[in-house]
Amino acid sequence: MGHDVVMSPEKPLCFDHYQSDPASEPLAIGGHSTLEDVYA
């Protein structure tokens, strides 16, 4: 359709989730997606 985006609205591919302890991360939408989950 000519769009320059990739949409993946489900875990674990939402990169606006926290990737580790939320206390040590920048503000995110919510949820938790570890790098291990993404690569799996």
N, CA, C and O atoms as a Maestro MAE file, in Angstrom:
{
 s_m_m2io_version
 :::
 2.0.0
}

f_m_ct {
 s_m_title
 :::
 protein
 m_atom[160] {
  # First column is atom index #
  i_m_mmod_type
  r_m_x_coord
  r_m_y_coord
  r_m_z_coord
  i_m_residue_number
  s_m_chain_name
  s_m_pdb_residue_name
  s_m_pdb_atom_name
  i_m_atomic_number
  :::
  1 25 0.807 -1.188 0.000 1 A "MET " " N  " 7
  2 3 0.000 0.000 0.000 1 A "MET " " CA " 6
  3 2 0.858 1.263 0.000 1 A "MET " " C  " 6
  4 15 0.321 2.371 0.023 1 A "MET " " O  " 8
  5 25 2.171 1.113 -0.025 2 A "GLY " " N  " 7
  6 3 3.037 2.279 -0.080 2 A "GLY " " CA " 6
  7 2 3.395 2.884 1.263 2 A "GLY " " C  " 6
  8 15 4.034 3.936 1.311 2 A "GLY " " O  " 8
  9 25 2.997 2.243 2.362 3 A "HIS " " N  " 7
  10 3 3.309 2.770 3.685 3 A "HIS " " CA " 6
  11 2 4.724 2.360 4.092 3 A "HIS " " C  " 6
  12 15 5.124 1.214 3.888 3 A "HIS " " O  " 8
  13 25 5.481 3.298 4.667 4 A "ASP " " N  " 7
  14 3 6.842 3.014 5.117 4 A "ASP " " CA " 6
  15 2 6.870 2.694 6.605 4 A "ASP " " C  " 6
  16 15 7.627 3.308 7.356 4 A "ASP " " O  " 8
  17 25 6.063 1.750 7.032 5 A "VAL " " N  " 7
  18 3 5.999 1.352 8.437 5 A "VAL " " CA " 6
  19 2 5.852 -0.160 8.539 5 A "VAL " " C  " 6
  20 15 5.439 -0.826 7.590 5 A "VAL " " O  " 8
  21 25 6.193 -0.680 9.692 6 A "VAL " " N  " 7
  22 3 5.910 -2.070 10.032 6 A "VAL " " CA " 6
  23 2 5.063 -2.026 11.280 6 A "VAL " " C  " 6
  24 15 5.491 -1.477 12.295 6 A "VAL " " O  " 8
  25 25 3.867 -2.592 11.232 7 A "MET " " N  " 7
  26 3 2.982 -2.575 12.379 7 A "MET " " CA " 6
  27 2 2.915 -3.957 13.002 7 A "MET " " C  " 6
  28 15 2.623 -4.943 12.326 7 A "MET " " O  " 8
  29 25 3.182 -4.017 14.276 8 A "SER " " N  " 7
  30 3 3.101 -5.258 15.021 8 A "SER " " CA " 6
  31 2 2.522 -4.945 16.390 8 A "SER " " C  " 6
  32 15 3.271 -4.754 17.349 8 A "SER " " O  " 8
  33 25 1.201 -4.890 16.495 9 A "PRO " " N  " 7
  34 3 0.568 -4.396 17.708 9 A "PRO " " CA " 6
  35 2 0.493 -5.392 18.867 9 A "PRO " " C  " 6
  36 15 -0.164 -5.099 19.867 9 A "PRO " " O  " 8
  37 25 1.115 -6.513 18.775 10 A "GLU " " N  " 7
  38 3 1.036 -7.506 19.839 10 A "GLU " " CA " 6
  39 2 2.401 -7.820 20.428 10 A "GLU " " C  " 6
  40 15 3.429 -7.639 19.775 10 A "GLU " " O  " 8
  41 25 2.400 -8.294 21.670 11 A "LYS " " N  " 7
  42 3 3.642 -8.716 22.309 11 A "LYS " " CA " 6
  43 2 4.212 -9.887 21.543 11 A "LYS " " C  " 6
  44 15 3.423 -10.655 20.994 11 A "LYS " " O  " 8
  45 25 5.472 -10.084 21.461 12 A "PRO " " N  " 7
  46 3 6.525 -9.327 22.122 12 A "PRO " " CA " 6
  47 2 7.147 -8.256 21.238 12 A "PRO " " C  " 6
  48 15 8.226 -7.756 21.555 12 A "PRO " " O  " 8
  49 25 6.499 -7.895 20.144 13 A "LEU " " N  " 7
  50 3 7.146 -6.999 19.193 13 A "LEU " " CA " 6
  51 2 6.755 -5.537 19.339 13 A "LEU " " C  " 6
  52 15 7.027 -4.742 18.440 13 A "LEU " " O  " 8
  53 25 6.134 -5.165 20.429 14 A "CYS " " N  " 7
  54 3 5.834 -3.751 20.677 14 A "CYS " " CA " 6
  55 2 7.032 -3.116 21.372 14 A "CYS " " C  " 6
  56 15 7.283 -3.393 22.545 14 A "CYS " " O  " 8
  57 25 7.755 -2.288 20.682 15 A "PHE " " N  " 7
  58 3 8.987 -1.729 21.247 15 A "PHE " " CA " 6
  59 2 8.734 -0.496 22.102 15 A "PHE " " C  " 6
  60 15 9.681 0.160 22.534 15 A "PHE " " O  " 8
  61 25 7.458 -0.170 22.355 16 A "ASP " " N  " 7
  62 3 7.168 0.896 23.297 16 A "ASP " " CA " 6
  63 2 6.889 0.327 24.690 16 A "ASP " " C  " 6
  64 15 6.410 1.044 25.570 16 A "ASP " " O  " 8
  65 25 7.187 -0.961 24.890 17 A "HIS " " N  " 7
  66 3 7.090 -1.587 26.203 17 A "HIS " " CA " 6
  67 2 8.415 -1.439 26.932 17 A "HIS " " C  " 6
  68 15 9.442 -1.129 26.327 17 A "HIS " " O  " 8
  69 25 8.379 -1.663 28.231 18 A "TYR " " N  " 7
  70 3 9.619 -1.681 29.003 18 A "TYR " " CA " 6
  71 2 10.424 -2.913 28.617 18 A "TYR " " C  " 6
  72 15 9.858 -3.952 28.278 18 A "TYR " " O  " 8
  73 25 11.745 -2.795 28.670 19 A "GLN " " N  " 7
  74 3 12.610 -3.917 28.340 19 A "GLN " " CA " 6
  75 2 13.294 -4.498 29.560 19 A "GLN " " C  " 6
  76 15 13.885 -5.575 29.487 19 A "GLN " " O  " 8
  77 25 13.220 -3.795 30.687 20 A "SER " " N  " 7
  78 3 13.748 -4.307 31.948 20 A "SER " " CA " 6
  79 2 12.942 -3.657 33.067 20 A "SER " " C  " 6
  80 15 11.801 -3.253 32.844 20 A "SER " " O  " 8
  81 25 13.502 -3.548 34.244 21 A "ASP " " N  " 7
  82 3 12.805 -2.975 35.392 21 A "ASP " " CA " 6
  83 2 12.321 -1.563 35.059 21 A "ASP " " C  " 6
  84 15 13.142 -0.701 34.747 21 A "ASP " " O  " 8
  85 25 11.015 -1.304 35.115 22 A "PRO " " N  " 7
  86 3 10.490 0.018 34.768 22 A "PRO " " CA " 6
  87 2 11.098 1.165 35.567 22 A "PRO " " C  " 6
  88 15 11.121 2.298 35.088 22 A "PRO " " O  " 8
  89 25 11.584 0.898 36.757 23 A "ALA " " N  " 7
  90 3 12.199 1.953 37.566 23 A "ALA " " CA " 6
  91 2 13.478 2.492 36.932 23 A "ALA " " C  " 6
  92 15 13.878 3.623 37.206 23 A "ALA " " O  " 8
  93 25 14.118 1.687 36.087 24 A "SER " " N  " 7
  94 3 15.380 2.110 35.472 24 A "SER " " CA " 6
  95 2 15.250 2.399 33.983 24 A "SER " " C  " 6
  96 15 16.255 2.614 33.305 24 A "SER " " O  " 8
  97 25 14.020 2.407 33.468 25 A "GLU " " N  " 7
  98 3 13.767 2.621 32.046 25 A "GLU " " CA " 6
  99 2 13.113 3.986 31.815 25 A "GLU " " C  " 6
  100 15 12.472 4.522 32.719 25 A "GLU " " O  " 8
  101 25 13.269 4.550 30.618 26 A "PRO " " N  " 7
  102 3 12.497 5.755 30.261 26 A "PRO " " CA " 6
  103 2 11.007 5.421 30.239 26 A "PRO " " C  " 6
  104 15 10.627 4.252 30.164 26 A "PRO " " O  " 8
  105 25 10.175 6.445 30.303 27 A "LEU " " N  " 7
  106 3 8.725 6.256 30.274 27 A "LEU " " CA " 6
  107 2 8.311 5.481 29.030 27 A "LEU " " C  " 6
  108 15 8.756 5.793 27.925 27 A "LEU " " O  " 8
  109 25 7.470 4.481 29.206 28 A "ALA " " N  " 7
  110 3 6.996 3.663 28.095 28 A "ALA " " CA " 6
  111 2 5.485 3.498 28.204 28 A "ALA " " C  " 6
  112 15 4.890 3.862 29.219 28 A "ALA " " O  " 8
  113 25 4.871 2.957 27.173 29 A "ILE " " N  " 7
  114 3 3.430 2.762 27.135 29 A "ILE " " CA " 6
  115 2 2.993 1.795 28.234 29 A "ILE " " C  " 6
  116 15 1.953 1.993 28.863 29 A "ILE " " O  " 8
  117 25 3.771 0.774 28.456 30 A "GLY " " N  " 7
  118 3 3.420 -0.257 29.440 30 A "GLY " " CA " 6
  119 2 3.754 -1.609 28.881 30 A "GLY " " C  " 6
  120 15 4.200 -1.724 27.739 30 A "GLY " " O  " 8
  121 25 3.544 -2.622 29.664 31 A "GLY " " N  " 7
  122 3 3.911 -3.957 29.239 31 A "GLY " " CA " 6
  123 2 5.392 -4.186 29.427 31 A "GLY " " C  " 6
  124 15 6.122 -3.278 29.826 31 A "GLY " " O  " 8
  125 25 5.835 -5.389 29.144 32 A "HIS " " N  " 7
  126 3 7.234 -5.750 29.348 32 A "HIS " " CA " 6
  127 2 7.635 -6.710 28.246 32 A "HIS " " C  " 6
  128 15 7.119 -7.825 28.183 32 A "HIS " " O  " 8
  129 25 8.543 -6.300 27.379 33 A "SER " " N  " 7
  130 3 9.061 -7.134 26.299 33 A "SER " " CA " 6
  131 2 10.567 -7.214 26.430 33 A "SER " " C  " 6
  132 15 11.278 -6.261 26.114 33 A "SER " " O  " 8
  133 25 11.050 -8.353 26.897 34 A "THR " " N  " 7
  134 3 12.497 -8.511 27.023 34 A "THR " " CA " 6
  135 2 13.115 -8.770 25.662 34 A "THR " " C  " 6
  136 15 12.431 -9.195 24.730 34 A "THR " " O  " 8
  137 25 14.386 -8.516 25.552 35 A "LEU " " N  " 7
  138 3 15.097 -8.792 24.312 35 A "LEU " " CA " 6
  139 2 15.033 -10.286 23.997 35 A "LEU " " C  " 6
  140 15 14.914 -10.679 22.836 35 A "LEU " " O  " 8
  141 25 15.111 -11.107 25.031 36 A "GLU " " N  " 7
  142 3 15.005 -12.552 24.843 36 A "GLU " " CA " 6
  143 2 13.651 -12.929 24.231 36 A "GLU " " C  " 6
  144 15 13.600 -13.756 23.320 36 A "GLU " " O  " 8
  145 25 12.545 -12.328 24.723 37 A "ASP " " N  " 7
  146 3 11.220 -12.597 24.167 37 A "ASP " " CA " 6
  147 2 11.127 -12.192 22.703 37 A "ASP " " C  " 6
  148 15 10.549 -12.911 21.888 37 A "ASP " " O  " 8
  149 25 11.697 -11.038 22.373 38 A "VAL " " N  " 7
  150 3 11.639 -10.538 20.997 38 A "VAL " " CA " 6
  151 2 12.387 -11.470 20.044 38 A "VAL " " C  " 6
  152 15 11.883 -11.790 18.967 38 A "VAL " " O  " 8
  153 25 13.581 -11.906 20.435 39 A "TYR " " N  " 7
  154 3 14.353 -12.784 19.562 39 A "TYR " " CA " 6
  155 2 13.767 -14.185 19.471 39 A "TYR " " C  " 6
  156 15 13.999 -14.888 18.487 39 A "TYR " " O  " 8
  157 25 13.007 -14.604 20.490 40 A "ALA " " N  " 7
  158 3 12.397 -15.947 20.467 40 A "ALA " " CA " 6
  159 2 11.273 -15.966 19.437 40 A "ALA " " C  " 6
  160 15 10.623 -16.995 19.250 40 A "ALA " " O  " 8
  :::
 }
 m_bond[159] {
  # First column is bond index #
  i_m_from
  i_m_to
  i_m_order
  :::
  1 1 2 1
  2 2 3 1
  3 3 4 2
  4 3 5 1
  5 5 6 1
  6 6 7 1
  7 7 8 2
  8 7 9 1
  9 9 10 1
  10 10 11 1
  11 11 12 2
  12 11 13 1
  13 13 14 1
  14 14 15 1
  15 15 16 2
  16 15 17 1
  17 17 18 1
  18 18 19 1
  19 19 20 2
  20 19 21 1
  21 21 22 1
  22 22 23 1
  23 23 24 2
  24 23 25 1
  25 25 26 1
  26 26 27 1
  27 27 28 2
  28 27 29 1
  29 29 30 1
  30 30 31 1
  31 31 32 2
  32 31 33 1
  33 33 34 1
  34 34 35 1
  35 35 36 2
  36 35 37 1
  37 37 38 1
  38 38 39 1
  39 39 40 2
  40 39 41 1
  41 41 42 1
  42 42 43 1
  43 43 44 2
  44 43 45 1
  45 45 46 1
  46 46 47 1
  47 47 48 2
  48 47 49 1
  49 49 50 1
  50 50 51 1
  51 51 52 2
  52 51 53 1
  53 53 54 1
  54 54 55 1
  55 55 56 2
  56 55 57 1
  57 57 58 1
  58 58 59 1
  59 59 60 2
  60 59 61 1
  61 61 62 1
  62 62 63 1
  63 63 64 2
  64 63 65 1
  65 65 66 1
  66 66 67 1
  67 67 68 2
  68 67 69 1
  69 69 70 1
  70 70 71 1
  71 71 72 2
  72 71 73 1
  73 73 74 1
  74 74 75 1
  75 75 76 2
  76 75 77 1
  77 77 78 1
  78 78 79 1
  79 79 80 2
  80 79 81 1
  81 81 82 1
  82 82 83 1
  83 83 84 2
  84 83 85 1
  85 85 86 1
  86 86 87 1
  87 87 88 2
  88 87 89 1
  89 89 90 1
  90 90 91 1
  91 91 92 2
  92 91 93 1
  93 93 94 1
  94 94 95 1
  95 95 96 2
  96 95 97 1
  97 97 98 1
  98 98 99 1
  99 99 100 2
  100 99 101 1
  101 101 102 1
  102 102 103 1
  103 103 104 2
  104 103 105 1
  105 105 106 1
  106 106 107 1
  107 107 108 2
  108 107 109 1
  109 109 110 1
  110 110 111 1
  111 111 112 2
  112 111 113 1
  113 113 114 1
  114 114 115 1
  115 115 116 2
  116 115 117 1
  117 117 118 1
  118 118 119 1
  119 119 120 2
  120 119 121 1
  121 121 122 1
  122 122 123 1
  123 123 124 2
  124 123 125 1
  125 125 126 1
  126 126 127 1
  127 127 128 2
  128 127 129 1
  129 129 130 1
  130 130 131 1
  131 131 132 2
  132 131 133 1
  133 133 134 1
  134 134 135 1
  135 135 136 2
  136 135 137 1
  137 137 138 1
  138 138 139 1
  139 139 140 2
  140 139 141 1
  141 141 142 1
  142 142 143 1
  143 143 144 2
  144 143 145 1
  145 145 146 1
  146 146 147 1
  147 147 148 2
  148 147 149 1
  149 149 150 1
  150 150 151 1
  151 151 152 2
  152 151 153 1
  153 153 154 1
  154 154 155 1
  155 155 156 2
  156 155 157 1
  157 157 158 1
  158 158 159 1
  159 159 160 2
  :::
 }
}
